Amino acid sequence: MFPSKKLIGIISVAFLTLSGCSSSLNIREYLPIPIESDSRDYTSMYLRGVFNWWEAEPKQQLNPYGSDFIVDIELIADGQPYDFKVADAVYSNDHNCGSLTSLGVLSVGEEFILHCGESVYNLQFTPNETATYRFTITPGPAPIITVSSL
């Protein structure tokens, strides 16, 4: 008996997560063929973290931007990392997104696969300079988050 497409997709995402990422790796090239659609309401989600006391504040709410969702936030580069998640106002299971296996460390320009559910870990970003940063979410069965400096 052959494994299902869903199982192959899960194994593929797990392999990529556990094998690590390099700046030359383009995650999108290795994502499995979409099996299920992404039905999350990203407009009900916020960037929630130490920078806003983990609150769901309107200025950190995700906004549509083409087929993606974005939020811009000014961060101070004091050498300390910012822990955060992408979640709705009540951290509901399907709208509570972070890292699957441990603290997910993001760097400018690198893609990171978001995992959504009850038991996800925080994400972390340490800015190199005090600036406004754009957090972009690309929806999909394996949603992707990227950080860029504006």
C-alpha beads as a LAMMPS data file, in Angstrom:
LAMMPS data file: protein, C-alpha beads

150 atoms
149 bonds

1 atom types
1 bond types

-500.0 500.0 xlo xhi
-500.0 500.0 ylo yhi
-500.0 500.0 zlo zhi

Masses

1 110.0

Atoms # bond

1 1 1 0.000 0.000 0.000
2 1 1 1.350 3.421 -0.971
3 1 1 1.277 6.379 1.470
4 1 1 -1.365 9.026 0.856
5 1 1 -0.528 12.397 -0.692
6 1 1 -1.358 14.026 2.646
7 1 1 1.162 11.829 4.477
8 1 1 3.826 12.571 1.871
9 1 1 3.135 16.307 2.279
10 1 1 3.412 16.119 6.067
11 1 1 6.658 14.158 5.841
12 1 1 8.057 16.690 3.334
13 1 1 7.277 19.663 5.575
14 1 1 8.668 17.841 8.640
15 1 1 11.894 17.024 6.763
16 1 1 12.347 20.654 5.728
17 1 1 11.657 21.877 9.241
18 1 1 14.109 19.453 10.840
19 1 1 16.835 19.781 8.209
20 1 1 17.241 23.525 8.795
21 1 1 17.378 26.379 6.340
22 1 1 20.103 28.322 4.656
23 1 1 19.788 31.722 3.067
24 1 1 20.026 30.118 -0.383
25 1 1 17.145 27.689 0.238
26 1 1 13.832 28.687 -1.314
27 1 1 11.206 26.860 0.760
28 1 1 8.509 27.367 -1.870
29 1 1 10.406 25.087 -4.287
30 1 1 10.113 22.185 -1.845
31 1 1 6.564 22.579 -0.539
32 1 1 4.262 19.665 -1.274
33 1 1 1.461 20.007 -3.787
34 1 1 -1.439 21.669 -1.925
35 1 1 -3.771 19.014 -0.575
36 1 1 -6.130 21.163 1.429
37 1 1 -6.994 24.806 0.983
38 1 1 -6.096 27.375 3.618
39 1 1 -9.367 28.598 5.102
40 1 1 -7.879 30.842 7.803
41 1 1 -9.225 34.375 8.061
42 1 1 -5.891 36.202 8.121
43 1 1 -7.599 39.583 8.444
44 1 1 -8.667 38.496 11.961
45 1 1 -5.046 37.812 12.945
46 1 1 -2.403 39.997 14.589
47 1 1 1.325 40.082 15.125
48 1 1 1.382 39.525 18.904
49 1 1 4.543 39.614 20.968
50 1 1 6.752 41.297 23.529
51 1 1 6.647 44.542 21.507
52 1 1 2.904 44.961 22.271
53 1 1 2.547 42.956 25.517
54 1 1 1.040 40.075 23.479
55 1 1 -2.118 42.108 22.862
56 1 1 -4.298 42.009 19.734
57 1 1 -3.902 45.666 18.777
58 1 1 -5.435 47.120 15.594
59 1 1 -2.090 48.584 14.429
60 1 1 -0.576 45.065 14.415
61 1 1 -3.515 43.466 12.561
62 1 1 -2.696 41.714 9.277
63 1 1 -3.797 43.601 6.166
64 1 1 -4.336 42.185 2.664
65 1 1 -1.540 43.011 0.225
66 1 1 -2.097 41.289 -3.112
67 1 1 -2.399 37.592 -2.296
68 1 1 -0.386 38.043 0.930
69 1 1 -1.089 39.667 4.303
70 1 1 1.256 42.193 5.897
71 1 1 1.863 44.237 9.008
72 1 1 4.562 46.879 9.475
73 1 1 6.049 47.496 12.902
74 1 1 8.886 49.675 14.179
75 1 1 11.435 47.713 16.187
76 1 1 14.378 48.941 18.228
77 1 1 17.738 47.264 17.668
78 1 1 19.050 46.874 21.207
79 1 1 20.491 43.381 20.717
80 1 1 17.491 41.721 22.356
81 1 1 15.270 39.322 20.393
82 1 1 11.540 39.914 20.005
83 1 1 9.391 36.839 20.691
84 1 1 6.041 36.776 18.869
85 1 1 3.297 34.717 17.253
86 1 1 0.696 35.336 14.571
87 1 1 -2.701 34.790 16.187
88 1 1 -6.266 35.996 16.395
89 1 1 -7.689 37.807 19.439
90 1 1 -8.258 34.591 21.435
91 1 1 -5.471 32.293 20.162
92 1 1 -7.971 29.875 18.617
93 1 1 -6.315 26.649 17.387
94 1 1 -6.485 27.338 13.644
95 1 1 -5.439 30.973 14.146
96 1 1 -2.503 30.501 16.558
97 1 1 0.624 30.248 14.420
98 1 1 4.279 29.880 15.292
99 1 1 7.023 27.262 15.141
100 1 1 6.360 23.514 15.201
101 1 1 9.241 22.008 17.142
102 1 1 11.098 24.781 18.972
103 1 1 11.644 28.510 18.995
104 1 1 11.535 29.643 15.352
105 1 1 14.293 32.162 14.656
106 1 1 13.657 34.462 11.690
107 1 1 16.163 36.556 9.757
108 1 1 15.543 39.339 7.259
109 1 1 14.742 37.922 3.831
110 1 1 14.475 34.259 4.849
111 1 1 11.236 32.302 4.585
112 1 1 9.887 30.339 7.539
113 1 1 6.993 27.867 7.474
114 1 1 4.287 28.751 9.999
115 1 1 2.508 26.006 11.885
116 1 1 -0.909 26.696 13.376
117 1 1 -2.465 24.879 16.295
118 1 1 -2.746 24.614 20.039
119 1 1 0.838 23.609 20.801
120 1 1 3.067 25.864 18.717
121 1 1 6.176 27.638 19.916
122 1 1 7.014 31.315 19.642
123 1 1 8.841 32.880 16.739
124 1 1 11.787 35.190 17.345
125 1 1 13.337 38.068 15.433
126 1 1 16.325 40.245 16.373
127 1 1 16.567 43.429 14.265
128 1 1 20.021 44.514 13.098
129 1 1 19.008 48.173 13.051
130 1 1 16.214 50.297 14.479
131 1 1 13.736 50.485 11.627
132 1 1 10.268 49.615 10.414
133 1 1 9.999 45.947 9.471
134 1 1 7.363 44.322 7.284
135 1 1 6.093 40.894 8.320
136 1 1 4.529 39.159 5.307
137 1 1 2.342 36.068 5.535
138 1 1 1.820 34.035 2.357
139 1 1 -1.259 31.841 2.931
140 1 1 -1.430 28.184 1.995
141 1 1 -1.537 24.705 3.494
142 1 1 1.961 25.543 4.774
143 1 1 1.780 29.333 5.278
144 1 1 5.083 31.196 5.032
145 1 1 6.268 34.230 6.998
146 1 1 9.061 36.554 5.872
147 1 1 10.526 39.680 7.430
148 1 1 11.890 42.592 5.412
149 1 1 13.275 45.987 6.336
150 1 1 11.500 49.031 4.908

Bonds

1 1 1 2
2 1 2 3
3 1 3 4
4 1 4 5
5 1 5 6
6 1 6 7
7 1 7 8
8 1 8 9
9 1 9 10
10 1 10 11
11 1 11 12
12 1 12 13
13 1 13 14
14 1 14 15
15 1 15 16
16 1 16 17
17 1 17 18
18 1 18 19
19 1 19 20
20 1 20 21
21 1 21 22
22 1 22 23
23 1 23 24
24 1 24 25
25 1 25 26
26 1 26 27
27 1 27 28
28 1 28 29
29 1 29 30
30 1 30 31
31 1 31 32
32 1 32 33
33 1 33 34
34 1 34 35
35 1 35 36
36 1 36 37
37 1 37 38
38 1 38 39
39 1 39 40
40 1 40 41
41 1 41 42
42 1 42 43
43 1 43 44
44 1 44 45
45 1 45 46
46 1 46 47
47 1 47 48
48 1 48 49
49 1 49 50
50 1 50 51
51 1 51 52
52 1 52 53
53 1 53 54
54 1 54 55
55 1 55 56
56 1 56 57
57 1 57 58
58 1 58 59
59 1 59 60
60 1 60 61
61 1 61 62
62 1 62 63
63 1 63 64
64 1 64 65
65 1 65 66
66 1 66 67
67 1 67 68
68 1 68 69
69 1 69 70
70 1 70 71
71 1 71 72
72 1 72 73
73 1 73 74
74 1 74 75
75 1 75 76
76 1 76 77
77 1 77 78
78 1 78 79
79 1 79 80
80 1 80 81
81 1 81 82
82 1 82 83
83 1 83 84
84 1 84 85
85 1 85 86
86 1 86 87
87 1 87 88
88 1 88 89
89 1 89 90
90 1 90 91
91 1 91 92
92 1 92 93
93 1 93 94
94 1 94 95
95 1 95 96
96 1 96 97
97 1 97 98
98 1 98 99
99 1 99 100
100 1 100 101
101 1 101 102
102 1 102 103
103 1 103 104
104 1 104 105
105 1 105 106
106 1 106 107
107 1 107 108
108 1 108 109
109 1 109 110
110 1 110 111
111 1 111 112
112 1 112 113
113 1 113 114
114 1 114 115
115 1 115 116
116 1 116 117
117 1 117 118
118 1 118 119
119 1 119 120
120 1 120 121
121 1 121 122
122 1 122 123
123 1 123 124
124 1 124 125
125 1 125 126
126 1 126 127
127 1 127 128
128 1 128 129
129 1 129 130
130 1 130 131
131 1 131 132
132 1 132 133
133 1 133 134
134 1 134 135
135 1 135 136
136 1 136 137
137 1 137 138
138 1 138 139
139 1 139 140
140 1 140 141
141 1 141 142
142 1 142 143
143 1 143 144
144 1 144 145
145 1 145 146
146 1 146 147
147 1 147 148
148 1 148 149
149 1 149 150
